């Protein structure tokens, strides 16, 4: 990964810093219900304000269509932002124009201002140069702390970074450092755990990983497709019959690159996907025709844990079973706890990301025990696929 500029490369005292944040947080009944993304932004805000900068926050929120609307306003985020920062935060009802310009001018050194949703302007998502310039004219420096939006070439993530001295914030820096340790220059052997329902949604990811990791552990519905493509009878399990050829191609590519693919050796099966459904644990070669594979079995868990014990780096995306519904969470929880213990006792570098993955690790109670857990969904997946992220490329220097 090329070198990217950080806050340490910027002299911010007395300057106005445009800070791209991801404040697209869940709001229920007018209040933020999960402030994780806001809390992760605090170190960068405090770094900048502590050095005497004016901090002007830019963010999108939701998917507004055709201009401003109250449902997609960032105003409800303000109380949670102030609570996390422990200081007042000013608000402007637009992100460009007289309202924004006046609010920036009135902001004292060390103050923080939140501008209204950048997506209220069509030029944001089209990365319109004129709109990017209107944003850039509000400040002296640009800092991007929104890795989760870095896969989008928008005006506030890419266009503006071409117009001002630009750097990564502390959260972006931590994310890029963690990802670099995981796949760019990892300690080997490297393992990847990939779960989820479909190969079709992760085809590019799998093709990239088999060329970069030593061990690929597959679970969830996608493992069923690989098993079926290899002639294993998977009963009534979720699988993609039209992806068998692609599964075999990925397996062939893995052999060429020296990547071992580990598939389940046993499974927890049931007739229905519902809480408390009667289950049975069977060998993967003995799945009944009228049953569905809904989790990996204890034999698979033990095998995965043993393999991970011999690895130095782990990348994880996706659960190994239908973890949202007990008892089909057991396999994912057990492997997550094994990975967390290896991180704690053996120095395993464990990096995980993706919405379901974060939820699964939190459910297992090990989110804080991993080396790094990314809250970025699409950006994390595109990075795993080996794609260039526009918002990151704009910070390189």
N, C-alpha and C positions, 0 to 999 in steps of 0.2 A: 504494500500500500504506500503510495507516495506521501511525502511529508505534507501535513496540513498545518496551517497557522492556528495558534491558540491564543487565549487571553494574555498569555505571557509575552506575546509578540506585539501587544498594543499598549500605547500610552493613552490612557482613557481619562486622566484627570482634566476636569473642566470641559470634556467633550460630550456630545450627545450621541449615545450608542443606540442604534436600532437593533433590538434583540428579538430574533425570530424564535418564538416559543410554540409549543403545541399545547394549546389550551382547549382542545377539542375533547373535553371531559364530559362524562355522563351527568346530566342535570335532571332531577326529578322534583316536581312540584316547586320549581323555581330555585332549587338549591343543588349544589354540587354533591353528588352521592359517592364519588370516588375521587379524591384529590391527589392521587399518586403522581400524576404527571406534573401537577403544580408543585408538589413538594420536591420533586427531583430538579425543578428549575431554580429553587432557592439558592443553592451555592453560587451559581453564576450571577444572579441578581445581587447577592450580598458582596461578591467579589467586586463587581462594577461600582455599586453605590459606595462601598467602603473606600474606593480609590477616587471618589469625587466625581463620578460620571452621572450624567442624566441618563436614565434608562427608559427607553420607549419600547413597549412591547407590541409586537405584531403577531397575529395568529389568525387562522381560519377557525370556523366553528360550523359544523353541520354542512348541509348542501343546499344553501339558498338558491332559489331560481328567480332570475329577473330583477335582482336588486335587494335592498334592505327589507327585512321583516323581523318582527319582534321575536318570533320563535327561534331565530338563529342569531340573536344578539349575544354579544359577549358580556353584557352588563351583569347577568346573574352570576358570572364567574368571579366578579370583583370581591365579594366578601371572603370567599375561600382563599383568594390570592392574598388579600390583606392578612388573613389569619396565619397563613403559612409563612409570610415574610415578616410578620410582626411589626408592620408599619403601614401607614396609609398609602393608598394607590389612587392616583387621579384617573379620570376616565374621559375620553373624547368620543362623541357620537359618530365620528367618521375617522377613516385612516388616512385620508388625504384632504386637501382643501383648507379653507379658512378655519374650520373647527379644529382640525388636527394641528395646524400651524400655530394657532393661538395657544392651545394647550401645551405644546412643546415649548413655546417661548416663555410661558408662565412657570414651567417646571424648574425648581431649584436644583442646584448641584446635590447629588445624592438622592434625588427624588425618583419616583417610578410612575410612569404613565401607561395606561392600557388604552390602545386605540381599538376602535370598533372592527368587526369582522372584515378581513381583507377580501373575502369572497363576495361581499356586497357589491364589488366592482368586477365587471366581466374581464377586465384586463389582468386580473390576478391569475386565473387558470389558463389564460392564453399566453401568459408571460409577455404581455404587451410592453415593448420598450418604453413607451411614453408613460405608462402607469408605473413601471419600475422606477423611472426617473422621478416621478412625483413622490414616491415613497423615499427614495434616496435623498431627495432635497430636504427631508425633515431632519437628517442627522449628519454626523461626521464620520462615524464608523459603523460597521455592520458585524453582528455576532449571530451565528446560527446555533441554537441549542435544541433544534427540533429534528433529530435524526429520523423520527417516525414520519416526517414529511419530506425527507431528503430524496426520496425516489421520484418526486414530482418536480418537473421543471416549471415552476410557477414564478411569478414576479417576485414574491417575498422570500422564495427559497433559492432561486438561481439568478434571476435577472438583476436584482439589487446587489448581489455579491460581485457582479462585474463592474459596478459603478462606484463602490466605496472600498476602502481597506477592509478586508473581511477575515474573520477568524472563527474557529469553533469554540463554543462555550464549554463549560466543565462537563455537562452531561453528554454532549456530542463527543467530546474528547474521550471520556470514559468508554463510551460505546465503541468508538473507532479503535481505541487501544485494545478493548476486549475482543473485538472481531478480528483484529490483526493477529492477536495471540492465538486465536482459535484456528484460523485457516491460512492466513498470509505467511506467517512464520511460526508454526506451532512446534511444540515439543511432541515427538512421536514415541509410540504409535498414537494415531488419531482415530477416534471413533465418532460416528454420527448415529444418533437415534432418531429415526423419522417415523412418525405415525400419521394417522389421519385416514379419511375414508377412501380417497381416490388417488390413483397414480396420475390421472389426467390433469389434476390441478398442481402436481408437483413434478412433472416430467423433466423440466429444465433443471430443477433443483437436484433430482436424483442423478441425472447425467453429469452434472458438475461435481457432485460429491464423490461419485465412484472414481473420478480422476484425481481426487485430492485427499481422500481419507484411506485409512488402512482397513477399517472395519465399518460396515454399514448394517445397523440393526433395524429391521423393519417390523412394524406392528400395525394394528388397526386393519381397516378394510383393504388398504393397499397391500398388506402382507397376504391377504386372502387371494388377491389377484395374482401375485407372484407364485403362490402355492399352486393355484389352479392351472396357471400357465405351465407349471412343471409336472402336471398330471395328477396332483393331489386332489382328492374329492373333498370339497369344502361344504357339502350339504346345502343348506338354505342361506348360507352366509352372504353378506354383501360382498360383491366383487364386480369388476368391470370386464366382462367377457370380450369386449371389443378392444381391450388393451393388452391382451395376452402377448401379442407379437412385440409390443413395446417393452413389456416386462422381460421377455427373453432377450431383447436387444440390450437392455440395461445390464442384465446378468452377464451377457457376453462381453460387454464393455468392461465390466468389473474384473473379469478374468484377465483381460488384456492389461489392465492397469495394476493388477495385484491387489485389488480390494476384495476382501471377503464379505459376502452377504450372509447375515445371520437371520434366518426365518424361525418362527415359532416351532417348537418341537412338541408342545402340547397346548391345549386350549380349554377355556371354560365355555361351555355351550349351554344354550337354553332354547326353548321353543318361542319365547317372546322376549322382546327388549322392554322390560318393565321392572321397577323396583321390587325386590324380593322374589323374583321369578325362580322357580326350581331350576337348579343348575347341575351340571356334571362336568368333571374334568376328564378329558380323554386325550389319548395320543393324537397328534395331528393327522396321523394316517387312519384314524378310526372315528372321524366325525360322522354322526348319524345323518342320513339324508334329509331328515325333517328338522334338523337343529341348526342354529346359527352360532358361529364363533363370535363371542362378544368380549373376550379378554384373553390375554396370554395366560398360560397355566404356570404353576409353581416351578415346574422343570425348566421352562423358558426363563423365568425370573432368575433362577439360580445360575443358568448358563450365561445370561447377559451380565449378571453381577460378577461372575468369574472372569469374563472377557474384559469388562471395564477395569477390573483390578490390575490388568496388565497394560493399561493404556495411560498416557500422560495428558491427553487432551480429549474433551468431549464436547460435541455440538449436538443440541437437542431441539427438535421441532416436531411437535405433535404427540398426542397420547397413544398408548399401546392398545387401548380398548375403549369401550363406551363408558369412559370414566365418570360422566355426569350422573350415571344411574348406578347406585350400588346394587349388587356386589361387584359390578363389572369395572370398578375402579381399583381393585386390589393389585393387579399387575403393574399398572402405572405407578401407583403409590409405592409399591415395594422397590421397583427399579429406581424411582426418584430418591428414595431414602438411601439406597445403596450408593448412588452417585454422590449424594450429599456427604455421606460418611467418608467416601474416598477423597472427596474434596478437602474435608477436614483433616483426615489422618495421613493421606498419602500425597497431598499436593496436586491432585487432579485439577487441571484447568477446565472448569465446566461452564459453558456458555449456552444459554437457552433463550428462545424467543418465539413469538407467535402467540396470538390471543389464547387459543386452547391450551398451549403449553404453559403459559403464565398461570392460567386458572388451575391447571392440573398440579403444578408445583406448589401453588398456594394451598390447594386442597390437601396435598401431602404434608404441608407444614414445613417445607424445605426451601421456599423461595429465597429466604435470606441466607441460606447455607451454600448456595451455588456461587461460583466465582462472579458471574454476571448474568442477570436476567434482563433481557431487552423487552421493553414495553412496546416496541415498534413492530407492527404487524407486517404490512406490505413491504416496508423498507428492509426489514430483516430478511424476509423471504427473497427479495430481489438480490440482496447481498449474497445469500446462500446460493443463488442461481448463477453467481459470478458476473452480474450486471454492474455497469457503472451507474452510480447514483448521482444525478445532476447536482443536488444540493451539497454533496461532499466534494465532487470534482471542482466546484467553484471555490472551494477553500484551500485547494492545494497550492503550494508555493515553496 
